Amino acid sequence: MKSQVIFLALSLLFSVQSFATRSHKVDRATIREIRKTLNFYFEGVNFGDINAIAEAYHPHAYLTYVDVESGEYQKFQIGEYLTTLSQLPERKHCRDMLLESLDVTGEVALAKTVITWQHLPKRMTDYITIMKVDDEWRIISRVSYTEWASFETPHITRQDRKATQIEIYQTIRDYLSGGQTHDGEIFKKAFHPQADMAFVHPKHKTCQRLSMQDYLNLHARQSPNRKRQQIIESVDITGNIAVAKVKLRYKKINAMITDYICLVKTDGKWQITHKASHKEIKAMSIPI
């Protein structure tokens, strides 16, 4: 147990510090708090500690994955996940976790973790959205991709890789177009029907969530063509899941919204399953 905890702490510390120095000025206290939340998630599963897992997640968090073989989309709330775990026989897992990247914007963060099993040919990649709510960093969404066998990099042609990138960027562009025109039909192309949206209210520090239908209803009441600068800052792809960071700058009111967008490939197409946003106070009147 001790060797696993030390390994995790060192790997997380190294990964976060190197990423933070390269990308953002993130204070050490924030890094420690986020690392603590990820430790609760990882070690909670390792040692079957339901209380530790619950400590890591926001009560309204969602977990999502797409079955590699069947292509079936799966999404469930953290309460369902904890109930399932509590019914399993007690068992310790020998796993290692590497925090491959971390991006923080205000009260919202996105972590990419890679978990490997020591005695099984199994590896899981998570895109984890974390929000600071009521002064605590909690996981609000986790999208996972699991691999088995030798982990040898499958042969993917340049054309296949480019085609995947084009499909993902098109989905993001549909989202951006829908945001400017408030066209529900365009949004429906970009988002999975079970998608959800979240942001932290900058004044009250509470988590605000919307279902897909709530989101469509909100945008239906907006005026189209609000001028803004749209930047797709980064995209990361792992198997049938992906994540993107998008910035929306509203010059007229001098405000920025940053979106962390999680996507999955299901039924042969890439769609957004979760969006977490950081809104500057001046942007509060703009729908997420």
Salt bridges, closest charged atoms under 4 A:
GLU100 OE2 - LYS112 NZ 2.99
ASP103 OD2 - HIS24 NE2 2.94
ASP103 OD1 - LYS245 NZ 2.92
GLU107 OE2 - LYS205 NZ 3.11
GLU107 OE1 - HIS278 ND1 3.46
ASP126 OD1 - ARG142 NH1 3.42
GLU136 OE1 - ARG138 NH2 3.04
GLU147 OE2 - ARG123 NE 3.16
ASP174 OD2 - LYS189 NZ 3.97
GLU185 OE2 - LYS188 NZ 3.47
ASP196 OD1 - LYS75 NZ 2.55
ASP196 OD2 - ARG209 NH2 2.02
ASP196 OD2 - HIS274 ND1 3.01
GLU233 OE2 - LYS245 NZ 3.14
GLU233 OE1 - LYS247 NZ 3.24
ASP236 OD2 - LYS112 NZ 2.90
ASP259 OD1 - LYS275 NZ 3.83
